[in-house]
């Protein structure tokens, strides 16, 4: 496929950024959101993933728990209460940046390739923002050493504002022998 045969697909970065969630300490996109971006049915995307399980290890994709799904749903969408097909039969899948890149390979459409490129660019942008955040922390440490105690309250307030919320604790799954 030549570069000229691929038609450019424009997906606003802001739209993609709004669809990225932090779940289990990973920045992910949910299958329904990706399906809409790729212009395919969620069912088609899910079937493709199920047919290629070796391409989607746990660090590329995972299925949400019922609790995670309920929390996500309460934050984002109000589903219609009546009508056929308004509720999901299965829990959604969450895809990391690597999982999104792999999806474009298995879906094998021009749109999937272009949208995946846009999504990966947003993930890269978010990573750059986080690294600049780390640089900001380093510079704040330097300033704190440089100035005396009268600014200590200001530095503590800044640090408190910069501290991200900790991810919720994860529960171990499986049989427990009591020795854990």
C-alpha positions as CSV (number, residue, x, y, z in Angstrom):
1,X,0.0,0.0,0.0
2,X,1.5,3.3,-1.0
3,X,1.4,6.4,1.1
4,X,-0.7,8.2,-1.5
5,X,-3.4,5.5,-1.3
6,X,-4.1,6.2,2.4
7,X,-6.6,8.9,2.8
8,X,-5.9,11.2,5.8
9,X,-8.3,10.8,8.7
10,X,-8.5,13.7,11.1
11,X,-9.4,12.9,14.6
12,X,-9.0,15.8,17.0
13,X,-6.4,15.1,19.7
14,X,-8.8,16.6,22.3
15,X,-11.4,13.9,21.4
16,X,-8.9,11.2,22.0
17,X,-7.6,12.7,25.2
18,X,-11.1,12.8,26.6
19,X,-11.4,9.0,26.0
20,X,-8.2,8.0,27.8
21,X,-8.8,6.7,31.3
22,X,-6.4,5.7,34.1
23,X,-7.4,2.2,35.1
24,X,-5.1,-0.1,37.2
25,X,-2.3,2.4,36.8
26,X,-2.4,2.3,33.0
27,X,-3.6,4.9,30.6
28,X,-6.2,3.1,28.4
29,X,-8.9,3.4,25.8
30,X,-12.1,1.4,26.2
31,X,-13.2,-0.9,23.3
32,X,-16.4,1.1,22.6
33,X,-14.6,4.3,22.2
34,X,-11.9,2.8,20.0
35,X,-14.7,1.1,17.8
36,X,-16.3,4.5,17.3
37,X,-13.0,6.1,16.4
38,X,-12.3,3.3,13.9
39,X,-15.8,3.4,12.6
40,X,-16.5,-0.3,13.3
41,X,-19.0,-2.0,15.6
42,X,-17.7,-2.9,19.1
43,X,-18.7,-6.5,18.3
44,X,-16.4,-6.6,15.3
45,X,-13.5,-5.2,17.3
46,X,-14.0,-7.7,20.1
47,X,-14.3,-10.6,17.7
48,X,-11.0,-9.6,16.0
49,X,-9.3,-9.5,19.4
50,X,-10.7,-12.9,20.3
51,X,-9.4,-14.4,17.1
52,X,-5.9,-13.1,17.8
53,X,-5.3,-13.7,21.5
54,X,-1.5,-14.1,21.1
55,X,-1.3,-10.5,19.8
56,X,-2.9,-9.1,23.0
57,X,-1.0,-10.0,26.1
58,X,-2.1,-8.5,29.5
59,X,0.1,-5.4,29.1
60,X,-1.7,-4.6,25.8
61,X,-5.3,-5.3,26.8
62,X,-7.3,-6.4,29.8
63,X,-11.0,-6.9,30.6
64,X,-12.5,-4.5,33.2
65,X,-14.0,-6.0,36.3
66,X,-17.7,-5.4,37.0
67,X,-16.8,-2.8,39.7
68,X,-14.4,-0.9,37.3
69,X,-17.1,-0.9,34.6
70,X,-19.7,0.5,37.0
71,X,-17.4,3.2,38.2
72,X,-16.5,4.1,34.6
73,X,-20.1,4.1,33.5
74,X,-21.2,6.3,36.4
75,X,-18.5,8.8,35.4
76,X,-19.1,8.9,31.7
77,X,-22.3,7.7,30.2
78,X,-26.0,7.3,31.2
79,X,-27.4,4.3,29.2
80,X,-30.9,4.3,28.0
81,X,-33.1,2.2,30.3
82,X,-35.4,0.6,27.6
83,X,-34.9,-1.0,24.3
84,X,-33.0,-3.9,22.9
85,X,-29.2,-3.7,22.8
86,X,-28.9,-0.8,25.2
87,X,-26.7,-2.7,27.8
88,X,-23.5,-4.6,27.2
89,X,-23.6,-8.4,27.5
90,X,-19.9,-8.6,28.4
91,X,-17.5,-6.4,30.3
92,X,-15.5,-4.0,28.2
93,X,-11.9,-4.4,27.3
94,X,-9.3,-1.7,28.0
95,X,-6.4,-1.2,25.5
96,X,-3.0,0.4,26.4
97,X,-1.0,2.3,23.8
98,X,0.6,-1.0,22.6
99,X,-2.8,-2.6,22.3
100,X,-4.1,0.2,20.2
101,X,-1.1,-0.1,17.9
102,X,-1.8,-3.9,17.6
103,X,-5.4,-3.3,16.8
104,X,-4.5,-1.3,13.7
105,X,-2.5,-4.3,12.5
106,X,-5.3,-6.9,13.0
107,X,-8.2,-4.7,11.8
108,X,-6.2,-3.9,8.7
109,X,-8.1,-0.9,7.4
110,X,-6.8,2.5,6.3
111,X,-8.9,4.2,8.9
112,X,-7.7,1.9,11.7
113,X,-4.1,2.7,10.7
114,X,-4.7,6.5,10.6
115,X,-6.7,6.6,13.8
116,X,-4.1,4.5,15.6
117,X,-1.4,6.9,14.5
118,X,-3.4,9.8,16.0
119,X,-4.0,7.8,19.2
120,X,-0.3,6.9,19.6
121,X,0.6,10.6,19.1
122,X,-1.7,11.6,21.9
123,X,-0.1,8.9,24.2
124,X,3.3,10.3,23.3
125,X,2.1,13.8,24.1
126,X,0.8,12.7,27.5
127,X,4.2,11.0,28.2
128,X,6.0,14.2,27.4
129,X,3.7,16.2,29.7
130,X,4.5,13.7,32.5
131,X,8.2,14.0,31.9
132,X,7.9,17.8,32.0
133,X,6.0,17.3,35.3
134,X,9.0,15.3,36.6
135,X,11.3,18.2,35.5
136,X,9.1,20.6,37.4
137,X,9.4,18.5,40.6
138,X,13.2,18.5,40.2
139,X,13.3,22.3,39.8
140,X,11.0,22.8,42.8
141,X,13.5,20.7,44.9
142,X,16.3,22.9,43.8
143,X,14.4,26.0,44.7
144,X,13.4,24.6,48.0
145,X,17.1,24.1,48.9
146,X,18.0,27.6,47.7
147,X,15.4,29.5,49.8
148,X,14.9,29.5,53.5
149,X,12.1,28.2,55.7
150,X,9.7,31.2,55.1
151,X,8.7,29.7,51.8
152,X,8.2,26.2,53.1
153,X,4.4,26.5,53.3
154,X,4.4,27.6,49.6
155,X,6.5,24.6,48.6
156,X,4.3,22.2,50.5
157,X,1.2,23.6,48.9
158,X,2.7,23.3,45.4
159,X,3.8,19.7,46.1
160,X,0.3,18.8,47.3
161,X,-1.2,20.2,44.1
162,X,1.2,18.2,42.0
163,X,0.7,14.9,43.7
164,X,-1.5,12.6,41.7
165,X,-4.1,10.5,43.3
166,X,-2.9,7.0,44.1
167,X,-4.4,4.1,42.1
168,X,-7.0,2.0,43.9
169,X,-5.5,-1.1,45.6
170,X,-5.9,-4.3,43.5
171,X,-7.3,-7.5,44.9
172,X,-5.5,-10.7,44.2
173,X,-7.4,-13.2,42.2
174,X,-7.1,-17.0,42.8
175,X,-6.8,-19.5,45.6
176,X,-5.1,-18.3,48.8
177,X,-3.2,-20.7,50.9
178,X,-3.0,-18.3,53.8
179,X,0.8,-18.0,53.5
180,X,0.6,-14.9,51.2
